[in-house]
Amino acid sequence: MQGDNDNHQPMFNLPRVILAFILLSAGIFVGRTWYLGGDGATTFLLTFSFTPMRYRFLASGVDFPGGWAAGLWSPFTYVFLSPTPSALVFDLLWLTAFGSAVARRFGPWRFVGFSATAALVGAGLYWLLMRDGQSVLLGPSFVVAALLGAAIRFVYAAGIGGIMTMGGDAWNQPALGIVEMWSDVRVLQLFGFIFAANALFAVLYASSGLDGRALLQNALGYIVGILLFSLFDPRRPVPGRAG
């Protein structure tokens, strides 16, 4: 497969890091659903998902799948464990649309660093929000939300249509400052579209147990992405633009 910015068109018009994320997430879902059954699938999920009860059990001397080592990797590996096929498809579609622009702008290693940082922050916020300590965090929703927040800092010039068609050079646009973006109509339109899509998702999947805390965490993900963007953006900010 050719480089992300080559003049030739690759078989998949996606950055390789995005394609790798999609294939890994889909492969893990298929593997645990069709090849690990019953107790095996449960043990796998408990080993690689993030849950506050892991640390409580281990601190009490009670065994938990993965042990203390999983306590180190689970704040990152949970992003590859989508709970349902519909959630997997929904998250990967958003990842493809907005994450691709971020991956092209950051490059693969900065993209991985940004995503890992967002995953760690998402795990910490989940621990604070889910005070019962028995919930399990699965899927890349928070990281995808952070990528949306990061993308909005610079894809505003392409509009919704330009982003969804993956055309143009939206990934290479000058970034807006944090203060400046709230006065740009195009940014507000993008936010409106994103929150409308999330509201629709909440209505469609309310029966699956989705609650206000999950929606709040996604909203916090957008904010985290907006704030983290400047730490990973390799391009110099435009003079006079704060953030």
Protein Blocks (a to p, Z undefined) as FASTA:
>chain_A
ZZfkbmbdcfblcdfklmmmmmmmmmmmmmmmmmpghjlmmmmmmmmmccfklmmmmmno
pacehijmlmmmmmmmmmmmcfbfklmmmmmmmmmmmmmmmmmmnommlmmmmmmmmmmm
mmmmmmmmmmnopaccedjklmmmmmmmmmmmmmmmnommlmmnopajlllgccddfklm
mmpmklmmmmmmmmmmmmmmmmmmmmnopafklmmmmmmmmmmmmmmmmmmmmbdcdehi
aZZ
